Amino acid sequence: MGELTERKFSVLAYSMLRRGTAHQTSQAAVEPKLPREDEHPAFQRCVEEIRTYLVASRGKTEEERQQYSESLNRAVLGFEEERVRFVAIINDQLAKRRLNHIVPPNRRYATLAEAVFAEVIGMNVLELLLQDRDGLEEIQVVGTDIFEVRGGRAIPSPHKFQHVKEVERIQQNLVLFNNEVINPRKRWAEVSLKDGSRVTLTGFGFTAEPTMTIRFYTMRYYNLHTLCHPDYETMDETIRTVLLCLLRCYFNMVVIGPTNSGKTNLIKAMIAELPDHERIVTIETRHELMLKRDFPNKNIIEYEVSEDDSVHSGNQAFKLALRQSPKRICHAEIRDDDANVYVRACTRGHEGSVTSVHVNELEDAPEAITDMCMLDGRGMNPERLTKRITEYVTQIGLEMGLVDGKRKLLRIGEYGYENGEVKVRDIVRYDFTSRKWRFPQPFSNRAVMRMMKYDPEQCRVLQTMGLIERC
């Protein structure tokens, strides 16, 4: 999170705070029109005093300021612990300033502190959604319409904003204590919290209507056994056995699937199975895996890169990562600028790496990565490059998808390059008719030789399961 000078920050934050108006935190989705400021001058003066105090009390050190900003943003997003904390701060200030006698203009608040809190950083009708955070993965706002994402599905919310101005006021609250703005000159903003929750905002002129996408960090401690549990059913024990063998044998893997299909959960669950001593380097545009937090004993370096900052780009992170003796590299999503570096890493000894790529089918992944590599204008032979990527970068493909609201591992394929074409041997496929996994083809002889090199015991287990013809 960037830091402004104290003076510039105070001016910016104070101007944003002044834009705030009363928001809803009641049990009803539709509330009567709030009174004008001049109708309750004492309350408005009280609110202004508290706003000024909140702007000025960010802390003396950089660490204190970051913690304060993080706490405030979590309060805005409905995290109960932080909301209680800020209501208590406001209540304390009201007592010190002898303002407790003021009556809030709207009777739906139990206390003056709650009314002031709603005036400064309330979330209007979204408060009603935030009361039921269990299973809530995203809140999607388009204009006045609201959608709730639970179990990977977006459904229309029974709640609705009365006017887009209410959405714009919340947008200003969400960028309040970050080095961010959303205004006519910059009609978008992103706010990220340390726990992985993030907010993407757009305004008039960039999108037809103001939008907000609040994606909460809901990832828990996952391993492959967890994903076999009936609550998830992402895979079964047979597939878990297959993945464990693939991990131990250092196959380079690529994961595909639509947004919110469980790609990150699968990658995290696979990393959970790796030995703690193995040096792993992760490269993400936002910290979502949170590996060091959940696996404190693992030998992990986590990079967070910026697409707009060449000094801290994915390309630069790769260059540094390759000098830090990684055993495996986990690249959250391969992109144009760093595709060549990732390909070089996978072909120069960093086996067992994993990345994701946006394609429709597993067959498309090698050529998509080839196209990214070709963008740097080095005049490479595309066919030779595709063959190299197929055989060394995308040795195993994993496809994720949503089935009946649950995230499923739909396909495991082994890549090969034959007669100038990318071929995928289906090892595992999910059957939508029977709702079970099938195992159409065994692993190739090339894959079996690799398994015998790294994990002969597991290789024999797969043979008894019919996934290998002979070891």
N, C-alpha and C positions, 0 to 999 in steps of 0.2 A: 504494500500500500504506500503510494507516494506521499510525501509530506510537504505541505506549504509552510511558509513562514508563519509565525504565530499571528502576526498582524493581518496578513493577507487571508489567512484561514478564518480568522474571526469575522472579517468583513463578509467573506463568502458564505460562511455558515449562518451568520446572523441574517443575511439577506434571504437565505433559503428558509430559515425558521419563520421569518416574517410572512412567508407565503402560506404557511400552514393555516388552516381554518378548522373549525370543529368537525370531527369525524364521529362516525357511529361506533359504539361498542355495546349496543343494547342487544336484547334478545329478539328484537323485531327487525325484519329486513327493510322495512320502509318506515322512515321516521318523519315527523313533521318538520317543516322548514325551520332551520335554526335562526335565532334572532340576530339582528345586525349588531356590529360592534358597538355602535353608539347607543344601543339600547341597554347595554350592561358595561358601562365604562370601567367600573371597579374590577370586574372580572377580567376584562381585557388588559388592564394595567397589571394585574396579578400575573396573567399569562406572559406578558412581555418581560416581567422581572425574572420569571423562571426560565424563559428562553435565553435571556442574556446570561444567566448563571450556568445553564447547561453548555452554552458555547464556550464559556471561559474556564470550565473546570475539567479540562481534558487531561491534565497531568503535566508534570515538569519534564519527565524523561521521554525519550522516543518510545520505549517499551510501554510506559504508562499510557501514552496517547494512543498507541495501537490497541491496547487492551480496552480502553474506554470506547474507541470507535467500534471495535468488534462487539462490545456489550450493547451499545446503542442499536446497532444494526440488527442484532439478534432480538432485541426488544421490539423493534419495528416488525420483524418477521414472526412475532408471536411466540417466542420462546419464553415460557412461563417464568423461569428463574430470573431472567434479565428484566422482564416486565415488572415483577414484584420489586426488584432492586430499584428500578427507576421511580416507581410509584412511591417507594419509601424515601428516596432522595428528595422527591418533590414535596412529600408530606413534611419532611424535616425542615425544608426551606420555608414552607408556608408557616410553620410554627415559629421559626427564628425571626421571620419578618412580620409576625403577628397579623397574618392574613387569613387565618382560619375562620373568621367570622363571615367572610364573603360567601354568598350563596351562588352556586353555579346556575347559569341561565337555563339549563336543561335538567330536569329532575330525574332522568334515567340513570344518573351516576350516583353511586352510594356515598361517595365522599368528594370533597373539593379536589383532593389530589388526583383522583381518577379522572375528573373532568378536565383538569389541566393537562394530564398525560394525554388524553384523547385529543385535546386541542393542538398539542405540539407534535406528537408522533403516532397518532392513532391510525387505524387501517380501514376505517369505515365499515362497509358491509363484510369485508374479508375477515373481520373479527369473528363472525359467526362460523366461518370455515375453520379458523384457527382453533376454535374451541374443541374441535374433533380432529386432532392431529394424527390419531392412530391410523396408519395405512395411507396417509396423505403423502403422495410423492411429488405432485406438482399442483400449482394453481396457475391456470392460464386465463388471462384477461385480454379480450379483444373488444375495444370500445367499452360499452357498458355490459357486455356479456361475460359470464364467468364459467369456466370449465374446471372440474376437479379430476385429477388423475389418481386413480387408485387401482392397484393390481395391473398397472400398465395400460389401463383404458381411460380415455378422456370422456367424461359424461357431463352434460349440461348441469350446472348448479341451480338449485331452486332460488338462489339469491342473485341479485342483479343490481348494478349501480344505477342511480337515478340520472346521472349526467356524466359525461366524459371529464368534466372539470374535477370531479371527485377522484378519478383515476390520475389525473395530472398532479393533484396535490399529493397523492401517495407516492408518485414517482419522485417528487422533490424530497419527501421524507427519506426515501430509500437511498438517495445519493448524498444525504445530509452530511455525514461525517466521513466521507471518502473524498479523495482528490478526484472528484467526478462532478460533472454537470450534465444537465439535459435542458436544452434551451433552443431557440430558433437557429442558433449557429451550429449547434451539435445536437442532433435530434435522436440520439441513442446513448445508452449508458449500460454498463455492466457492474454489478456489485457482487463480490465473492466473499464468503465467510471462511474462516479457518477450518471449519468442520466439513467443508465441501459444498455447502448450500450456496446457490448462486441465483442472481436475479438478472434477467435481460429485459431492458426497457427500450421502447421506441416511441417516438412522438409524431405528431402531425407533420406532414411534409416528407417524412421518410417512409411511413406507412400510412394507409388511408385513415386509420384510427389509432389512437394511443394504445399500446399493448404492454402487458407485463407477463413475464413467464417466471414464476418463482419455483425453482427446483430445489427441493429439500434433500439434504444428505440423509439417505435412509439405509445406506449400506451398513451391514453388520459384519461381525467376524464370520467369514465364510471359509469352509474348506470343501473339498469335493464330497465328503461324506454328508455334510449339511445339505448340499444341493440334491442329494438322493432322498431326502426326507419328504414324506407325503405333503408337507406344507409347501414345498417348492416343486418337486418332481421335475427338476431341470434335466435329470439323467437317472439311470438306474445303476446298480452295483456293477453290472458288466461293463458299462461305459466308463465308470469310475476306474475300473481295473485297466482298461485300455489307455485312458489318459495318464494314469500313473506310470505306465510303461513308456509312453511317449515322452513324458517329462524326464524320466531317468535316463532315457537314451538320447537326450539332447537334440531332438528334432526341432528345427525352426518352424514356428507356427504362425498362421495368419487367421484372424477372427473377423467374420463379417456378420452383418445383421442390421436391421433398422434401428433407429433411435429408441432407447429405452427397452431393448430386447434382452438385456442382461449380459452384454459383452464385457463390461467392466467387472461385473460380479464373477463371471467365469474366470477372467484373467486373475483376479484377486484370489479366488479359490485355488487356482493352480499354483500360484506363488506360495500360498499357505502350506503346500505340500513339500516345498523344497527345503533342503537342509539349511539350518540357520547360518552356517559358515560360508555358504556360497555368496560371492559378491554379486549383487544385483543392482543395476542402475535403471531407474525409471525416468521417462521424459514425458511430461504432460503439459498441456496449455493451462490446465487448472488442476490443483491437487485433488483428485477424486479417489484414488486408490487408498490413500492414507495408510500406507504399509508400515511405516515406522511407528505410527501411533498404535496400530493393532498388533504389530509384531516387533516389539521393542528389541528383541534379541537377535533379529536378523541383520545381516550385513548389507544394508541397503543405502543407496544414495538416491535421493529424490530431486529431480530437476523440475522446475516450473518455468516454462519458456513463454516468450511474448512474440507474437507474429509481427508486431509493429516496431520491435526494438531489435535491430541487427546485433547489438552487443550481447543480448540475452536471447537470441533466436534458437530454434531447434537445431539448426546447423552448428552453432557454436557449442551448444550443450553436448552434441554428439562428439565433437572434437575433444572436448574436455573429458567426456565419459570414457573415450577410448584410451586415455592416458591414466585412467584410474583402475586399471586391471579388472574390468568387469568379467564375470563368468557368463552372465546372461544380460541382455538388454531388453527392457520392456518399453516399447514405444507406443504410447496410448493410441495414436492415430498417425499413420505415415502421411506426409504431406509433400508437396512439390519440391520445396526448398531443401529438404533433408533426405529425400528418397535415395539419392546416390550414396550418401554417407551410411545410411542404414544397410544398403545392399553391400557396400564394402565391409561393414562390420560383420555381417552374416557370412561372408565368403572368406573372411580372414581370421577364423578361429573362435568367434563368439557364437558358439553353437547354443541351442536351447533358447534362443531369443523369441520374442512374441510381439506382434503388432496387430493393429486393426486397419481395415481399409474399407472405404465406401464403394461397394459394387453390388450388383444384383445376384450374381451367382459365383460360386467358388472358382469356376472356370475363368472368370473375368479378372481375377486378382493379379496374376503375373503380368498380363498385358497392361493393366491399369498402372502398376508400379513402373513398368517399362516406359509408359507415356510420361510419367513424372520425371524419370531419370533423363529422358530425352530433351526436356525443357531447358537444360543448361547449355545446350548447343555444342556439345563436345564432338558431335559427328560420329556417335557410336552406331554399330550395326544393330538394328532393332531386333532381328531374329536371334542373333547370338546373345544379346542381352536378355531377351525373354527366356531363352533356354537356361541361361545362368541363374536367373531369378527363380524359375520353376524348380530347378534341381537343388538350389542351395538356400533360397530365402523363404520360399513358400513350400516347404516339404510336406507339411500337413495343414489342411484347411479345416476350420471349425465354423459352422454356421449356426447362429442363434436366431430365434424367432418367438413370437407370442402365439400360444395355442390355448384357447378358452381362458384367457386372462393370466396364464402362467407362462413363464419364460422357459423355453425348451432348447436343448441342444438338438437341432434338427438334422445335422449332417456332420460326419467326419470323413474327410477325403484325403487320399494320398496322391500327391501331384507327380506327374511324369511328363516327359517331353518326347513325343514320338512322331516321326515323319513331318517335322516342322510344325506340330500343333501341341497345344497344352491339353493334356488328358488328366482326368481326375478319377481315380479308382475309389468307388464308394465302399468304405469300410463299415460305416454306420449310416442308416437313414431312418428318420422317424416316419412311420406309416400313419397318415391322418385317418385312415379308415378303421384300422384295428386299435389305434391309440397306443401302439407299442413300437419299439425300435426293432428294425431288421438289420441283418448283417450280410449284405449282398455279395461282397467279395472279400477274400483274404488279403493280407498285406503282401506286397511284392517281395521277390527274393532280395532285392536291394535293401528294403526296410528290415527284413528278417536278419540279414547279415549285420546290420547296425545294432539290432536288438541283442543278438548273440554276443556282440562286442561289449556292450554296456550293461546288459541285464539279462543274462541267459536264463536265470530262474523264472523271471516274469515271462520271458519268451515261451518257455515250456507251458506256463499257465495259459497263455493265449492260444497255444496249440490245442490244449484240451478243450478250449471253448470253440474251436473251429475257425478262429480268426487267422491262424497261420497253418499252412499246409504241412510244413515240417521244419524243425529247427536244425 
